[in-house]
């Protein structure tokens, strides 16, 4: 995939994932995600992997997981 941020190109050293649905939040070091997924893995793919255990990601869930990279829009605009 091209055109996506990766752990290598993410604009901060700490990456915050937050769900607006259940308010679950996690903080990850950019290096930790690069080690776990590779420095060139697309951030949307990493978000899917991080949230794959969310109960709201069940195939028939009406209230899907709404996890995002918190604060990213403000950093990239």
C-alpha positions as CSV (number, residue, x, y, z in Angstrom):
1,X,0.0,0.0,0.0
2,X,1.2,3.5,-0.7
3,X,-0.1,6.9,0.3
4,X,-0.7,5.9,3.9
5,X,1.3,6.8,7.0
6,X,3.5,4.0,8.4
7,X,5.3,3.7,11.7
8,X,8.3,5.1,10.0
9,X,6.5,8.2,8.8
10,X,4.0,8.8,11.6
11,X,4.5,12.4,12.9
12,X,4.8,11.7,16.6
13,X,6.8,9.2,18.7
14,X,3.7,8.2,20.7
15,X,0.7,6.9,18.8
16,X,-2.7,7.1,20.6
17,X,-5.5,4.9,19.5
18,X,-8.9,5.8,20.9
19,X,-12.4,4.5,20.4
20,X,-15.3,7.0,20.4
21,X,-17.8,4.2,21.0
22,X,-16.4,2.5,24.1
23,X,-13.7,5.0,25.1
24,X,-11.0,2.3,25.1
25,X,-7.6,3.9,24.6
26,X,-4.1,2.7,24.1
27,X,-0.7,4.4,23.6
28,X,2.0,2.8,21.6
29,X,5.6,3.9,20.8
30,X,6.3,4.4,17.1
31,X,9.3,2.0,17.5
32,X,7.2,-0.6,19.2
33,X,4.7,-0.6,16.3
34,X,7.5,-0.7,13.8
35,X,9.0,-3.7,15.5
36,X,5.7,-5.5,15.8
37,X,4.3,-4.8,12.3
38,X,7.3,-3.5,10.3
39,X,8.3,0.1,9.6
40,X,6.4,0.2,6.3
41,X,3.1,-1.3,7.3
42,X,0.2,1.0,6.5
43,X,-1.3,2.6,9.6
44,X,-4.9,1.6,8.7
45,X,-3.8,-2.1,8.6
46,X,-2.1,-1.6,12.0
47,X,-5.3,-0.1,13.4
48,X,-7.3,-3.1,12.2
49,X,-4.8,-5.5,13.8
50,X,-4.8,-3.5,17.1
51,X,-8.6,-3.5,17.3
52,X,-9.3,-7.0,16.0
53,X,-10.2,-8.3,19.5
54,X,-12.8,-5.6,20.0
55,X,-16.2,-7.1,20.7
56,X,-17.8,-4.4,18.5
57,X,-16.0,-5.8,15.5
58,X,-18.2,-8.9,15.4
59,X,-19.6,-9.4,11.8
60,X,-23.2,-8.5,12.8
61,X,-22.5,-5.8,15.4
62,X,-24.7,-2.8,14.9
63,X,-22.4,-0.5,16.8
64,X,-19.1,-1.1,15.0
65,X,-15.8,-0.2,16.6
66,X,-14.9,3.5,16.0
67,X,-11.2,3.4,16.9
68,X,-9.0,6.1,15.3
69,X,-5.6,7.6,15.7
70,X,-6.4,10.3,18.2
71,X,-5.2,13.7,17.3
72,X,-3.9,12.7,13.9
73,X,-6.1,15.0,11.9
74,X,-4.8,18.0,13.8
75,X,-1.2,16.9,13.2
76,X,-1.6,16.4,9.4
77,X,-3.7,19.4,8.4
